[in-house]
Amino acid sequence: MDEAAGTYARLTPYHETKGRAMSLQIDSIDPASGRPGVEVTLTGTLLRTQTLRWGEEDWDETYWEGAASGNGTVEITFKVPPGAGTVQVVALNGNEQSNVVEFTYV
């Protein structure tokens, strides 16, 4: 409390700080290659993920499952959609996006 002003200081929530600690980050994709229909797992700082961008398509939370682990990371499980070649995978939350990882169709 600021006794001179008679008010309480507003504490800034951790997610509002300018640090990058709460940014979306994909640490791994496993497997990094496969056929359509195979299940992949994205692991990283993904708690606030709302959408996965798989190549040129965006997939909302109804198409994948996420679960937090005890060490603060999140695993997102996603079934690979039809496609070919190598695609970029990105986690999104509004205007925020993660780093890019790649998946290669075989």
N, C-alpha and C positions, 0 to 999 in steps of 0.2 A: 504494500500500500504506500502510495506517495502521501505521507502525512501532511506535507505543506499544502498540497492541493486537495487533500481529502478524497482522493480517488484511488482506485486499484489500477495497477498497470495491466494492460492486456498482454497475456502471454501469447506469443506466436506459435501456433501449432507446428509441429515438426515438418509436416508436408508443405507448409507455406514458406519455409526457409529457402534461401537462394542456393543452398547446397544441392548437389546432384544425388543425394542419398535416396530420394524417393522416385527418381526417374525410372522409366521402364527400361529394362535391360534383359535381353535374351542371352543367357550364358551358353546354352547348348540346344541342339535339335537332335533327336535320336529316334529312329535312324535318320541319316542325312540323305538317304536315297532309298527308292523303292517304287512300288507300283501303286496306282490308284486303289484306294480302299484300305491300304495299310494304315495302322495307327502310329502316329508320331507323338513324341512328348517334347514339349518346349519347357526348359527349366530356366529360372532366373528371377529377377525382381519384377514380377508380373501381376502383383495383387490388384492393381487398378485397371488392368486390361479390360476394355469393352469390346474391342474388335480385333480380329486377326486379318491382316492383309496377306493373302496367298497369291503371289503373282499379281494379276490385275484385279482380283476379286476380293471384296471385303466380306468377312463372315462374322456375324454377331455371336453373342454368348449362347444362343440356342443351338449352335452347331458344334460346340466344344465344351469340355469340362475342365474346371480348374480346382486344384486342391493345394492348400498351404501345407508346407512341411514344418517341422519343428525348428529348423535353422533359419527361418525367415524367407526362404525361397518358395516359389510357387511352381507347380507343375501343371501345364495345360496339355490335355490330351485331345488330339484332333485327327479325324479320319481324312486321309489325303483325297482331295477331289480329282476328277479326271484332268489330265494335262499331259504335257510333254516337255522335254528339255529340262532346263534348270530355271527355277523360280525363286524370287526373293520373298522372304517371310518377315513380316514386321508386326509387332504388337502396337495397338493404338488406344489412346484415351483422349477423345476430343482432338485438340491440336497437338498433343504430345505423341511422339512416336519413339519406339525403341531403335536399337541398332538393327542392322539387317543380317539375317542368316539365310543360307541357301539350301534348297532341297532339289535333288536331281531325280527325275523320273527315269526308270530303267525298264 
